[in-house]
Amino acid sequence: MPRNSGFWKMLTVAVYMALLGCLQAQELQEHVSIILLGATGDLAKKYLWQGLFKLYLDESGKGYSFSFHGGALTPTQQGQELVAKVLESLSCPKDVAPDRCAELKDKFQRLSQYRCVKTSEDYLALSKDINAQVQHSGLREAGRIFYFSVPPFAYVDIARNINSSCRPGQDTWLRVVLEKPFGHDYLSAQQMATQLGSFFHEEEMYRVDHYLGKQAVAQILPFRDQNHRALDGLWNRHHVERVEIIMKETVDAAGRLSLYDKYGVIRDILQNHLTEILTLVAMELPRNISSVESVLQHKLQAFQALRGLQKGSAVLGQYQAYNEQVHRELQKPDSFHSLTPTFAGVLVHMDNLRWEGVPFILMSGKALDERVSYVRILFKNRAYCTQSEKHWLEGQSPCLPQQIIFYIGHGELGSPAVLVSRSLFRPSLPAESWKEVEGRPGLRLFGHPMSDFYAYSPVREQDAYSVLISRIFHRQKDSFVTTQFLLASWAFWTPLLDSLANEVPRLYPGGAQNGQLLDFEFTDTQLSFSQQPLEQLVPGPGSMPKPSVIQADRAKYRDSPLISASPEELVAKLASDIEATAVQAVRRSGKFHLALSGGSSPVALFQQLATGHYGFPWAHTHLWLVDERCVPLWDPESNFQSLQAHLLQHIRVPYYNIHPMPVHLHQRLCAEEDQGAQTYAREISALVTNSSFDLVLLGMGTDGHTASLFPQSPSGLDGEQLVVLTQSPSQPHNRMSFSLPLINRARRVAVLVMGRMKREITTLVSRVGHDPQKWPISGVLPSSGQLVWYMDYEAFPGL
């Protein structure tokens, strides 16, 4: 019996070892095919083949076998020669011995091949070759990675071919890697996302923003998480003075102009790289930063808090040689002048409790004085040091600037780093990947010696593309751009890009010769260059000399005073007139009742009132809305939301003096039975003497509407009602509005008309009589008050 027992034990062990051997063999048989499309292009030659070699070095012998397939439109023989040269130039990390490197490099070269791929038949042949290789070697296919290093216009055709002819079989995964640009604006990005989504699932797509592979950028969230005890009290509007997100380049755009001239610096850099960094700095910290879904949701919440960008939020520049390069490289005629910006500074604000009032400066440009990228969080300093600076503790005085810097690369340091002012706190970073370093003697950053900082650099520097290729292989999607994030970013940037489409950029010579020409300053809401502009060498569209402001006593429009000027002068004049009217009203009755229209035209006025009129009697001012869209008050379409974003949050008006229209009652929008219009009318009658406002601000639409009173409106043009519900021909259709009888009771009515699109209607309205059914603006005739027209030159009829 004991002998039999031993036999069975031995048999059990043998079976167990055999099964274990089978499992290990099966694990080793998993095969991954990586297909690099655009394999002979600049990006592939410079970064991607090296990144694939690094992946092979890291993963070889860990349970996977690999094959690498280069594909492009380049003919086969020529492509094979080009790829062979690239493979010969590959390098190993410094810690790999030369003999070992040569051996691994030889193996990688034998695993790599090139083919010309154009048609669906080519992709089908590729798939068959991969299947044959897997079967012949006794392997099991784990999955395929397709890296699209090709122009975006080719994405859809390639995606169709992969989906129909080269998608791997069941129980294998597919990963598709996409390079920017991902669209030109919101609509094009949405269209591309929809097209790609018809071929691939979201989890199969990896959109590359190579800045997410930069070691300093990848450290932002972990740094915030690991140092949250020190940062919880500091990372907010009470302590942060401003945030700078900067990418400067010394090179110009030559060689890239066929693409660059269509995009410019905002689309090329700010909309993607710098916006990703912005969200990493500004987002609320998730409980678990390892959760891809949680990080994405917090990023999207950060987008919801971003204040909309206006034309005044940006300054633009273009290096002087740019147009000459465009003429030569794109073969444009001498008469062609590109307005594509090569430099941009943008002021971003977030309207939430953490960051309210903190300026985020995003800046990038080509042909600048240095190559450097960094994120700099500058903290407010409330300390005063009685002793002179020579007696301050080196690097630790509370009077020294306090800052945290994520140094992305290049510049004076020449490598990635995380720096924290010694007067703040000693940070904690993962010791296995970051090491504390001593500053080089004489090296200064932002005017201060390195000894003022705790400084950390990576234990081992890694190329961004190598990092990202590894993360693609390991399915780490937190380092890639999702469709939701992409569309949120374009939704934020597209309105600014549209407003700047015809803006003439400031010319700069390039390099150190720029001097202070591109320096800019910012207020609460606007950016502007610090120096007066030099004479522009590129004429702007519609540029013409403008006369001085036309005084009201010398000009009339529809028999009422007219003030016409440039947009900036006009807004400044109207703001001054409103302030003067407010001061008079408060002296007369102790109150000023101001009713404001919605739309885009008043935004510049709101900003002017918020930043340039410190004597305005806001404490005695009641603010009303002339009209409102039937949407919740927090909706971006809401007139009240615009008023809140551009005026209310910057001034001090008692909350009980702010009167939004009651369009959202009982969880319904502008329902007749809720009697919101009647409620607002009763509030006006109770607070405004004789329902006569001190000043009503109106605009005029291209169809002659004013407030939300539209041509052929069934209500609001006459009768006894003070406030009415109306219908707009454009969405959102349902509106609430002052009626003409209420408007005409005002002591003063100002009509603000701006922009070239209004010229046709101003010309037409100048000739019509009193016909509010057809032209509602023609019914604005204050019974005992004054009507004044404020019109910029582009809207002015006859100019």
C-alpha positions in Angstrom: 0.0 0.0 0.0 2.7 2.5 0.8 4.4 1.6 -2.5 1.2 2.4 -4.4 0.8 5.6 -2.4 4.2 6.8 -3.6 3.4 5.9 -7.1 0.3 7.9 -7.1 2.1 10.9 -5.6 4.8 10.7 -8.3 2.1 10.4 -11.0 0.2 13.4 -9.6 3.4 15.5 -9.5 4.2 14.5 -13.1 0.8 15.4 -14.3 0.9 18.7 -12.5 4.3 19.6 -14.0 3.1 18.6 -17.4 0.0 20.8 -17.1 2.1 23.6 -15.8 4.5 23.2 -18.7 1.5 23.3 -21.1 0.2 26.4 -19.5 3.6 28.1 -19.7 4.0 27.1 -23.3 0.6 28.4 -24.1 1.4 31.7 -22.4 4.6 32.0 -24.4 2.6 31.4 -27.6 0.7 34.6 -27.5 1.6 36.8 -30.5 1.1 40.5 -31.1 1.4 42.1 -34.6 2.1 45.8 -34.7 1.4 47.6 -38.0 3.0 51.0 -38.4 1.2 52.9 -41.2 3.2 55.8 -42.6 6.3 53.8 -41.8 8.6 55.9 -44.0 7.3 59.3 -42.8 9.2 61.8 -40.6 7.4 60.9 -37.3 8.0 57.2 -37.8 11.7 57.7 -38.7 12.3 60.1 -35.8 10.3 58.5 -33.0 8.0 55.6 -33.7 10.4 52.9 -34.9 12.6 53.7 -31.9 9.5 53.5 -29.7 8.6 50.0 -31.1 12.2 48.8 -30.6 12.0 50.0 -26.9 8.8 48.1 -26.5 10.5 45.0 -27.9 13.4 45.4 -25.5 11.0 45.8 -22.5 8.6 43.0 -23.4 10.7 40.4 -25.2 10.7 37.1 -23.3 7.8 38.0 -21.0 5.2 35.8 -22.6 4.6 37.5 -26.0 6.2 37.1 -29.4 6.1 40.0 -31.8 6.1 40.9 -35.5 6.4 44.5 -36.8 4.9 45.5 -40.2 5.7 48.8 -41.7 3.3 50.0 -44.3 3.0 53.1 -46.5 2.3 54.3 -50.0 6.1 54.3 -50.8 6.8 51.5 -53.4 8.0 48.3 -51.8 11.7 48.3 -52.7 12.2 52.0 -51.9 10.3 51.6 -48.6 12.3 48.6 -47.6 15.5 50.5 -48.2 14.3 53.5 -46.1 13.1 51.3 -43.3 16.4 49.3 -43.3 18.3 52.6 -42.8 16.0 53.6 -39.9 16.3 50.1 -38.2 20.1 50.3 -38.5 20.1 53.7 -36.6 18.1 52.3 -33.6 19.8 52.7 -30.2 19.5 50.9 -26.8 19.3 52.5 -23.4 22.7 53.2 -21.7 22.3 50.3 -19.3 22.2 47.7 -22.1 25.6 46.3 -22.9 26.8 46.8 -26.6 26.9 43.1 -27.4 23.4 42.5 -25.9 22.2 45.6 -27.8 23.5 44.3 -31.1 21.9 40.9 -30.5 18.5 42.4 -29.7 18.7 44.9 -32.6 19.4 42.0 -35.0 16.4 40.1 -33.7 14.2 43.2 -34.0 15.3 43.8 -37.6 14.5 40.2 -38.5 11.0 40.6 -37.0 10.4 43.8 -39.0 9.3 44.1 -42.6 7.9 46.6 -45.0 5.1 46.5 -47.6 3.2 49.0 -49.8 -0.4 49.2 -48.6 -3.0 51.1 -50.6 -6.1 49.0 -51.3 -8.4 46.7 -49.4 -6.7 43.8 -51.2 -3.3 44.9 -49.7 -4.9 44.9 -46.2 -6.4 41.5 -46.8 -3.0 40.2 -48.0 -1.4 41.6 -44.8 -4.1 39.8 -42.6 -3.5 36.5 -44.4 0.3 36.8 -43.9 -0.2 37.5 -40.2 -2.5 34.5 -39.9 -0.1 32.3 -41.8 2.8 33.4 -39.7 0.9 32.7 -36.5 -0.2 29.2 -37.6 3.1 28.2 -39.0 4.9 29.1 -35.8 2.3 27.4 -33.6 1.4 30.6 -31.9 -1.9 32.0 -30.7 -2.8 35.5 -31.8 -3.3 37.9 -28.9 -4.1 41.1 -30.9 -3.0 43.7 -33.4 -2.0 47.3 -33.0 -2.4 49.7 -36.0 -0.5 52.9 -35.6 -1.9 55.6 -38.0 1.2 57.9 -38.7 -0.6 59.3 -41.7 -2.5 62.5 -42.6 -6.1 62.6 -41.0 -7.8 62.7 -44.4 -6.6 59.1 -44.9 -8.1 57.9 -41.6 -11.5 56.9 -42.8 -10.4 54.9 -45.9 -7.8 53.1 -43.8 -10.3 52.4 -41.0 -12.7 51.0 -43.5 -10.0 48.7 -45.0 -8.9 47.5 -41.5 -12.5 46.8 -40.4 -13.4 44.9 -43.6 -10.1 43.1 -44.4 -7.6 43.2 -41.6 -9.5 43.0 -38.3 -8.2 40.1 -36.1 -10.5 37.1 -35.4 -12.6 36.4 -32.3 -11.0 36.4 -28.8 -8.2 38.7 -30.0 -8.0 42.4 -29.4 -7.6 45.4 -31.8 -6.0 48.7 -30.9 -5.9 51.6 -33.3 -3.6 54.5 -32.6 -4.4 57.9 -34.1 -2.2 61.0 -34.4 -3.5 64.6 -34.3 -4.9 66.8 -35.7 -8.3 65.4 -34.8 -10.4 67.9 -36.7 -10.2 71.6 -37.4 -13.1 72.8 -35.2 -16.0 71.2 -33.2 -18.0 70.1 -36.3 -15.1 68.5 -38.2 -13.9 66.8 -35.0 -17.4 65.5 -34.4 -17.7 64.3 -38.0 -14.4 62.5 -37.8 -15.3 60.9 -34.5 -18.6 59.7 -35.9 -16.9 58.2 -39.0 -14.2 56.4 -37.0 -16.9 55.3 -34.5 -18.6 53.4 -37.3 -15.6 51.2 -37.7 -14.0 51.0 -34.2 -15.3 50.8 -30.6 -14.2 53.6 -28.3 -12.1 51.2 -26.3 -10.2 50.2 -29.5 -9.1 53.8 -30.3 -6.0 55.5 -28.7 -5.7 59.1 -29.7 -2.2 60.3 -29.1 -1.3 63.6 -27.4 2.4 63.0 -27.0 2.5 65.6 -24.2 0.7 63.0 -22.0 3.8 60.9 -22.4 6.1 63.6 -21.1 7.3 62.6 -17.7 6.7 66.0 -16.0 3.1 66.1 -17.4 2.4 62.5 -16.4 3.5 63.5 -12.8 1.0 66.3 -12.3 -1.8 64.2 -11.0 0.4 61.8 -8.9 2.1 64.8 -7.5 -1.2 66.4 -6.4 -2.3 63.1 -5.0 0.9 62.2 -3.1 1.2 65.8 -1.7 -2.5 66.4 -1.1 -2.1 67.2 2.6 0.3 70.1 1.8 -1.7 71.2 -1.2 -5.3 71.0 0.0 -5.1 74.4 1.6 -3.0 76.0 -1.2 -4.5 74.7 -4.5 -7.2 77.4 -4.7 -8.1 81.0 -5.5 -7.2 82.2 -2.0 -3.5 81.3 -2.5 -2.8 80.9 -6.2 -1.9 84.1 -8.0 -1.8 82.6 -11.5 -1.0 79.6 -13.5 1.2 79.7 -16.6 1.2 76.8 -19.2 3.9 77.5 -21.7 5.4 75.9 -24.8 8.0 78.0 -26.7 9.8 76.9 -29.8 12.8 78.4 -31.6 12.1 76.7 -34.9 9.7 78.1 -37.5 7.0 76.3 -39.5 9.0 75.7 -42.6 8.5 72.2 -44.0 5.1 71.8 -42.3 3.3 74.6 -44.0 0.8 72.5 -46.0 -0.7 71.5 -42.7 0.3 74.3 -40.4 -1.2 77.1 -42.5 -4.6 75.5 -42.2 -4.3 75.2 -38.4 -2.1 77.8 -36.8 -0.7 77.7 -33.2 -4.0 77.6 -31.3 -5.2 74.5 -33.1 -1.7 73.0 -33.3 -0.7 73.4 -29.6 -3.2 75.1 -27.3 -6.3 73.2 -28.2 -4.6 69.9 -27.4 -1.3 69.8 -25.5 -1.9 72.9 -23.3 -5.6 72.1 -22.7 -4.7 68.6 -21.5 -2.3 70.2 -19.0 -4.9 72.8 -18.0 -7.4 70.1 -17.0 -4.8 68.2 -15.0 -3.9 71.3 -13.0 -7.4 72.6 -12.6 -9.6 69.5 -12.2 -10.8 68.3 -8.8 -8.6 65.5 -7.6 -10.4 62.1 -7.9 -10.4 59.8 -4.9 -8.6 57.2 -7.1 -6.3 58.7 -9.7 -5.8 55.2 -11.2 -9.4 55.0 -12.3 -9.5 56.0 -16.0 -13.2 56.7 -15.9 -13.0 58.8 -12.7 -10.1 60.9 -14.1 -12.1 61.5 -17.4 -15.2 62.5 -15.5 -13.3 65.0 -13.4 -11.6 66.4 -16.6 -15.0 66.9 -18.2 -16.3 68.6 -15.1 -13.3 71.0 -15.4 -14.5 71.9 -18.9 -17.9 72.7 -17.6 -16.4 75.3 -15.3 -14.3 77.0 -18.0 -15.6 80.5 -18.9 -16.3 81.0 -22.6 -13.5 82.7 -24.5 -14.0 86.0 -26.2 -12.0 87.8 -28.9 -10.3 89.9 -26.2 -9.1 86.7 -24.4 -6.3 86.3 -26.9 -3.3 88.1 -28.5 -1.9 86.8 -31.8 1.5 87.1 -33.6 3.1 85.9 -36.8 6.9 85.8 -37.4 7.8 88.1 -40.3 9.2 85.4 -42.6 6.1 83.3 -42.5 4.3 84.7 -45.6 7.5 84.5 -47.6 7.8 80.8 -46.6 4.1 80.3 -47.5 4.6 81.8 -51.0 7.6 79.6 -51.6 6.5 76.3 -50.1 2.8 76.4 -51.0 3.4 78.3 -54.3 1.0 81.1 -53.4 0.9 84.3 -55.5 2.6 87.4 -54.1 -0.9 89.0 -53.4 -1.7 86.2 -51.0 -1.3 87.1 -47.3 -1.9 84.4 -44.7 -3.3 85.5 -41.3 -2.4 82.2 -39.7 -1.0 82.9 -36.2 2.3 81.4 -35.2 2.2 82.9 -31.7 -0.8 83.1 -29.3 -1.3 84.0 -25.7 -4.7 83.2 -24.2 -6.3 84.2 -20.9 -8.5 81.4 -19.4 -10.7 81.6 -16.3 -12.7 79.0 -14.5 -16.0 79.9 -12.8 -16.0 77.7 -9.8 -15.2 78.1 -6.1 -11.7 76.7 -6.3 -10.4 78.9 -9.2 -12.7 81.9 -9.4 -10.6 85.0 -10.4 -7.3 83.0 -11.0 -5.9 83.7 -14.4 -4.6 80.7 -16.4 -2.2 81.9 -19.1 -1.7 79.6 -22.1 1.1 80.7 -24.5 2.9 79.1 -27.4 4.8 80.3 -30.4 7.3 79.5 -33.1 10.5 81.5 -33.8 10.8 82.6 -30.2 14.0 83.2 -28.2 14.2 79.7 -26.5 12.9 76.2 -26.6 11.2 75.4 -23.3 7.9 74.0 -21.9 6.7 74.2 -18.4 3.7 74.6 -16.1 4.2 77.2 -13.4 1.8 77.7 -10.4 2.7 81.0 -8.8 1.3 81.5 -5.3 0.4 84.8 -3.6 2.9 86.1 -1.1 1.5 88.0 1.8 4.7 88.1 3.8 6.8 91.2 4.6 10.3 90.7 5.8 11.7 93.5 7.9 15.3 92.4 7.5 17.1 93.3 4.3 17.4 90.6 1.6 21.0 89.8 2.5 19.8 88.5 5.9 17.1 86.2 4.5 17.6 82.5 5.0 18.9 81.2 1.7 16.0 79.7 -0.3 13.6 79.6 2.7 12.6 83.2 3.4 8.8 83.6 3.2 9.4 86.8 1.2 10.8 84.8 -1.8 8.3 83.9 -4.6 6.5 80.7 -3.9 5.9 78.4 -6.8 5.6 74.9 -8.1 7.0 74.2 -11.5 6.5 71.1 -13.7 9.4 71.6 -16.1 8.5 69.6 -19.2 11.8 69.9 -21.0 14.5 71.8 -22.8 15.3 75.4 -21.7 18.0 76.1 -19.1 17.5 72.8 -17.3 17.5 70.7 -20.5 15.5 67.8 -18.9 12.2 67.2 -17.1 12.0 68.3 -13.5 9.5 69.0 -10.7 10.5 72.1 -8.6 8.9 73.4 -5.4 10.0 76.5 -3.6 11.7 75.7 -0.3 9.5 78.3 1.4 6.4 76.2 0.5 7.0 72.5 1.6 9.3 69.6 0.9 7.4 67.5 -1.7 7.1 63.7 -1.8 7.7 62.0 -5.2 8.0 58.3 -5.9 11.6 57.3 -5.1 11.7 54.5 -7.7 11.2 57.0 -10.6 12.2 60.5 -9.3 15.4 61.6 -7.5 16.3 64.8 -5.7 18.9 66.8 -7.5 21.2 69.6 -6.6 21.1 72.8 -8.7 24.0 73.6 -11.0 26.0 76.6 -9.7 25.0 79.8 -11.5 21.8 78.3 -13.0 18.8 80.5 -12.4 15.1 79.8 -13.1 12.6 82.7 -13.4 15.2 85.0 -11.9 16.1 82.8 -8.9 18.9 80.3 -8.1 18.2 76.6 -8.2 19.0 76.6 -4.5 15.6 78.2 -3.8 13.9 75.0 -4.9 13.5 71.4 -3.9 14.3 69.9 -7.4 13.6 66.4 -8.6 14.3 64.8 -12.0 13.5 61.4 -13.4 15.7 58.5 -12.4 15.6 57.5 -16.1 14.6 59.9 -18.8 12.2 58.4 -21.4 11.0 59.5 -24.8 7.3 60.4 -24.8 6.5 58.1 -27.7 8.3 55.2 -26.1 6.2 55.7 -23.0 2.9 55.9 -24.9 3.6 52.9 -27.1 4.2 50.9 -24.0 1.0 52.2 -22.5 -0.9 51.2 -25.7 0.5 47.7 -25.4 -0.5 47.5 -21.7 -4.0 49.0 -22.4 -3.4 52.0 -20.2 -6.0 54.4 -21.7 -5.6 57.2 -19.1 -2.8 58.6 -21.3 -4.9 59.1 -24.4 -7.6 61.5 -25.6 -11.1 60.1 -25.5 -13.9 61.2 -27.8 -15.7 63.0 -25.0 -12.6 65.0 -24.0 -11.8 65.8 -27.7 -15.3 67.2 -28.4 -15.3 69.1 -25.1 -12.0 70.8 -26.0 -13.2 71.8 -29.4 -16.5 73.1 -28.0 -14.4 75.4 -25.8 -11.9 76.6 -28.4 -14.1 76.9 -31.6 -16.0 80.1 -30.6 -12.6 81.9 -30.0 -11.2 80.5 -33.3 -14.2 81.7 -35.2 -14.0 85.2 -33.6 -10.3 85.5 -34.6 -10.7 84.2 -38.1 -10.0 87.6 -39.7 -7.7 89.0 -37.0 -4.4 90.4 -38.2 -1.6 89.0 -36.1 1.2 91.2 -34.8 4.4 90.7 -36.8 7.6 89.8 -34.9 11.1 89.3 -36.3 11.9 86.1 -34.5 14.3 84.9 -31.9 16.1 87.3 -29.6 15.2 90.2 -31.9 11.6 90.0 -30.6 12.6 92.0 -27.5 9.5 93.0 -25.6 7.3 93.0 -28.8 5.3 89.9 -27.7 5.0 90.8 -24.0 1.4 91.0 -22.9 -0.7 92.2 -20.0 -4.0 91.0 -18.7 -6.9 92.4 -16.7 -9.8 90.3 -15.2 -11.2 89.6 -18.7 -8.8 90.6 -21.4 -5.3 90.3 -22.8 -3.4 93.0 -24.7 0.1 93.5 -25.9 2.2 95.7 -23.6 3.8 97.7 -26.4 2.0 99.7 -28.9 1.8 97.8 -32.2 4.4 98.5 -34.9 3.3 99.2 -38.4 1.7 96.0 -39.8 3.3 94.6 -42.9 0.2 92.5 -43.6 -2.9 94.6 -44.2 -6.0 93.4 -42.4 -9.3 92.9 -44.1 -11.4 96.0 -44.2 -8.6 98.1 -42.7 -9.3 101.8 -43.3 -8.7 105.0 -41.4 -11.5 105.8 -39.0 -12.8 109.3 -38.2 -13.1 110.4 -34.6 -16.2 109.7 -32.6 -19.3 111.3 -34.1 -21.0 113.4 -31.4 -24.7 112.8 -30.7 -25.6 116.5 -31.3 -24.3 116.3 -34.8 -25.8 113.0 -36.1 -29.3 111.5 -36.2 -30.6 108.1 -37.0 -34.4 107.7 -37.3 -34.7 111.3 -35.9 -32.9 110.2 -32.7 -29.3 111.0 -31.5 -26.6 108.7 -33.0 -23.2 108.0 -31.7 -20.9 106.1 -34.0 -17.3 105.0 -33.4 -14.9 102.1 -33.5 -16.1 99.2 -31.5 -13.7 99.9 -28.6 -14.5 103.6 -28.5 -18.2 102.9 -28.8 -18.3 100.5 -25.9 -16.3 102.9 -23.8 -18.7 105.8 -24.6 -21.8 103.7 -23.9 -20.3 102.5 -20.6 -19.5 106.1 -19.5 -23.0 107.2 -20.5 -24.6 104.4 -18.5 -22.5 105.3 -15.4 -23.4 109.0 -15.8 -27.1 108.0 -16.0 -26.8 105.8 -12.9 -25.2 108.5 -10.8 -27.9 110.9 -11.8 -30.7 108.4 -11.0 -29.2 107.6 -7.6 -28.9 111.3 -6.7 -32.5 111.7 -7.8 -34.2 108.7 -6.2 -31.6 106.6 -4.4 -31.9 103.8 -7.0 -30.9 103.0 -10.6 -33.0 100.5 -12.5 -31.1 99.1 -15.5 -32.6 96.6 -17.9 -30.2 94.7 -20.2 -30.7 92.7 -23.3 -29.0 89.4 -24.1 -27.0 88.3 -27.2 -23.4 88.8 -28.1 -23.2 92.5 -28.6 -23.5 93.5 -24.9 -20.7 91.2 -23.8 -17.9 93.8 -24.5 -20.0 96.4 -22.7 -20.4 94.1 -19.6 -16.6 93.6 -19.6 -16.0 97.3 -19.8 -18.4 98.0 -16.9 -16.8 95.3 -14.9 -13.2 96.5 -15.3 -13.2 100.2 -16.0 -15.9 101.9 -13.9 -15.0 101.8 -10.2 -17.2 104.8 -9.4 -20.3 103.0 -10.6 -23.0 103.0 -7.9 -23.5 99.2 -8.0 -24.8 99.0 -4.4 -27.8 101.1 -5.5 -28.3 99.5 -8.9 -31.1 97.0 -9.7 -30.3 94.8 -12.7 -33.2 93.4 -14.8 -33.3 91.4 -18.0 -35.1 92.7 -21.1 -35.4 89.2 -22.5 -34.5 85.7 -21.8 -34.3 82.3 -23.6 -36.5 79.6 -22.0 -33.6 77.5 -20.7 -32.4 77.0 -17.1 -30.4 80.0 -15.8 -27.2 77.9 -15.6 -27.4 76.9 -19.3 -24.8 78.5 -21.5 -27.6 79.8 -23.8 -29.1 81.8 -20.9 -28.8 85.6 -21.1 -28.5 85.6 -17.3 -25.6 83.2 -17.5 -23.8 85.6 -19.9 -24.6 88.5 -17.5 -23.2 86.4 -14.6 -20.1 85.4 -16.4 -19.1 88.8 -17.8 -20.4 91.3 -15.3 -22.0 90.0 -12.1 -19.1 87.9 -10.8 -16.8 90.9 -11.1 -18.9 93.6 -9.3 -20.6 93.9 -6.0 -24.4 94.2 -6.4 -26.6 93.1 -3.5 -28.1 89.8 -4.5 -31.6 91.1 -3.8 -31.1 93.8 -6.5 -30.6 91.1 -9.2 -33.8 90.2 -11.0 -33.5 87.2 -13.5 -36.5 86.4 -15.5 -38.6 83.5 -14.0 -38.4 81.2 -17.1 -37.8 78.1 -15.0 -40.7 77.4 -12.6 -42.0 74.2 -11.2 -39.3 72.3 -13.2 -40.9 73.6 -16.4 -39.7 76.2 -18.9 -42.0 79.1 -19.8 -45.2 77.2 -19.2 -48.2 79.5 -19.7 -49.9 78.1 -16.6 -46.9 79.0 -14.4 -47.5 82.7 -15.2 -43.8 83.6 -15.2 -44.4 86.7 -17.4 -47.1 88.0 -15.1 -44.9 87.4 -12.0 -42.0 89.4 -13.6 -44.5 92.2 -14.5 -45.8 92.3 -10.9 -42.2 92.5 -9.6 -41.5 95.4 -12.0 -44.6 97.2 -11.0 -43.8 96.8 -7.3 -40.2 98.0 -7.5 -39.9 100.4 -10.5 -41.8 103.6 -10.1 -44.5 103.8 -12.8 -42.7 100.8 -14.4 -40.4 103.4 -15.9 -36.8 102.1 -16.1 -34.0 104.6 -15.8 -32.2 102.9 -18.7 -33.1 100.1 -21.1 -30.4 98.6 -23.3 -31.5 97.0 -26.5 -29.9 95.5 -29.6 -31.2 95.0 -33.1 -31.2 91.7 -35.0 -30.6 91.2 -38.7 -34.4 90.8 -39.2 -35.2 94.0 -37.3 -36.2 92.3 -34.0 -35.3 93.8 -30.7 -35.4 92.3 -27.2 -37.2 89.0 -28.1 -39.9 90.7 -30.1 -39.8 89.3 -33.6 -41.5 90.3 -36.8 -45.2 89.2 -36.9 -45.0 88.5 -33.2 -48.6 87.9 -31.9 -47.9 89.6 -28.6 -45.7 92.3 -27.0 -45.9 94.9 -29.8 -48.9 96.7 -28.3 -51.5 96.2 -25.5 -51.3 96.4 -21.8 -49.0 93.5 -21.0 -45.6 94.5 -19.6 -43.9 91.1 -20.1 -44.8 88.5 -22.7 -43.9 85.0 -23.9 -42.8 85.0 -27.5 -41.5 82.7 -30.2 -38.1 83.1 -31.9 -37.4 81.7 -35.4 -34.1 80.4 -34.1 -33.4 78.0 -31.3 -34.2 78.0 -28.5 -37.6 79.1 -29.8 -39.4 79.9 -26.6 -38.5 83.3 -25.1 -39.7 85.8 -22.4 -39.5 89.5 -23.2 -40.3 93.1 -22.2 -43.2 94.4 -24.4 -42.8 97.5 -26.5 -45.2 99.4 -24.2 -42.9 98.7 -21.2 -39.8 99.6 -23.2 -41.3 102.9 -24.2 -42.0 103.9 -20.6 -38.2 104.1 -20.0 -36.5 107.4 -19.2 -33.7 106.5 -21.6 -33.3 103.7 -24.2 -30.0 102.9 -25.7 -29.8 100.7 -28.8 -26.4 99.1 -29.4 -25.7 97.8 -32.9 -22.3 96.3 -33.9 -20.8 94.4 -36.7 -20.7 94.2 -40.5 -23.6 91.8 -40.5 -25.9 94.6 -39.2 -25.2 97.0 -42.0 -28.0 95.8 -44.3 -30.6 96.0 -41.6 -29.5 99.5 -40.3 -29.7 100.8 -43.9 -33.2 99.3 -44.3 -34.5 100.5 -40.9 -33.2 104.0 -41.6 -35.8 104.2 -44.4 -38.9 102.6 -42.9 -41.6 104.3 -40.8 -43.4 103.1 -37.7 -44.1 99.4 -38.6 -43.4 97.2 -35.5 -45.3 94.3 -36.9 -42.7 94.1 -39.7 -39.8 95.8 -38.0 -40.2 95.6 -34.2 -37.2 97.9 -33.6 -39.2 100.7 -35.4 -41.7 100.6 -32.5 -39.1 101.8 -30.0 -40.3 105.3 -29.3 -40.1 106.3 -25.6 -43.2 108.3 -24.8 -41.4 110.7 -22.5 -37.8 109.5 -22.5 -34.9 109.7 -24.9 -33.7 107.2 -27.5 -30.0 107.1 -28.4 -28.4 104.9 -31.0 -24.9 103.5 -30.5 -23.5 102.1 -33.8 -20.0 101.0 -34.7 -18.5 101.8 -38.1 -19.1 98.4 -39.6 -22.8 98.5 -38.8 -23.1 102.2 -39.9 -25.3 102.5 -43.0 -23.6 104.0 -46.0 -19.9 103.5 -44.9 
